[in-house]
Amino acid sequence: MLAPRLRARQSPDRWAHTCTAGPPATRRRRESGDWPAGLASVHTGEVTTPALRWLDPPAGPAVELLDQTRLPAEEVVVTCAGVPALIAAIQRLAIRGAPMLGVAGAFGVALAAARGEDVARAAADLAAARPTAVNLAWGVQRGYRAWQQAAAGPQNRAGRHDRGGRQEPAGRQDRARPQVPGAQRAADAALAQAREIAADDARASAAMAAAGLALVPAQARILTHCNTGALVSAGEGTAFAVILAAHRAGRLARLWVDETRPLLQGARLTAWEAQRAGLPHAVLADGAAGSLMAAGQVDLVIIGADRIAADGSVANKVGSYSLAVLARHHGVPFVVAAPVSTIDPATPGGAAITVEQRPAGEVTSLAGRPVAPAGSPAYNPAFDVTPPELITALVTERGVTRPVNAAALRALAGGRDGAEGPLKAVHMELWGA
Ligand code: MRU
């Protein structure tokens, strides 16, 4: 959970955690940045907010985000009233992390539909906002498909199913349900799909926590990289959910938090979540992980994933591969936790994963201040790829998989919705490629 003040609300409008106490946002102000059209408002307050939530009219339709670039210093809520604002938020990492990108992508499609915009164009733009985390295109595709099927109209109505999965006779459907205009029906379907993705993600998170706990020894000193908690999930996250489960089971002696240069998702976000959850933790420079392992201070490394290729290669935040090599050298188990939606059977291996390259300034500056001579070029891949042979086990909502290899991945991804490769499918539908 983000904070003790949070609880899951029952309201269907708020699928995740939401604030239950404390004053509402007291200071409201417009940011003077280069916000794209569609950004309704930005406000700061003492509220603790969920990473993402949907706003219905009259406040919406809009998607509200906790701006992760501002944490831990302040909790700023950004309201994206249009898809361009949501895409900008994704690209500047105001909202980030693979599972949450899937959720955001689906809500983005719902937003376009609710605003009566070009949903196909919005879906394509959303799916292309960041290239590595497959969940983004997967979530977009699911939302887009739901919208498309509902928009198809009469033939879709004839295929309706009741809650038990039985097909309803068309006559009964028409008597039982008020007639909803087609565009509204399609927008409702996209929104329902987005909420379902969020609910599934929360369930997956809980299942990963339960499964991954079996891999955590007593008095474990766990090292993690980047940020994998409630900020990236509709639940408690991926790797961080396992860590939380270990803490609750009394098995966590210490969480080692890699700072995760260049954007410090570890120091800023994981340490923030760890502190709120009362975890014994310490932040370290990424370069200190080797000597820490050499000193016998790490019992387990556990990280998340942005895309898992068909052969089991894992793309995750840059620095993950170095940790895997170190872990192998020091005989420390190296575990990846990710929902099945992160597996991409359409990507055959690590070399086929597109690694996002980000601006040089993220490396040549630190917290907005230049640290390299002006004009220094930089190498700034956002992710790296760890080959399956360095991965001890993969934790998904379907359990623990080991060894990690193509056969295991095939079995895992078999029942995955959209297993044919979401990004390509979206593009094929839109441009007939
Ligand atoms: O660039 P980011 O911050 O979106 O990268 C996020 C990561 O690499 C996470 O470790 C990964 O998405 C797993 S999140 C459960």
Boltz pocket constraint, residues with backbone or C-beta under 6 A from the ligand:
constraints:
  - pocket:
      binder: B
      contacts: [[A, 93], [A, 95], [A, 96], [A, 97], [A, 98], [A, 99], [A, 133], [A, 225], [A, 226], [A, 227], [A, 228], [A, 229], [A, 232], [A, 237], [A, 238], [A, 239], [A, 265], [A, 303], [A, 304], [A, 305], [A, 306], [A, 316], [A, 317], [A, 318], [A, 337], [A, 382]]
      max_distance: 6.0
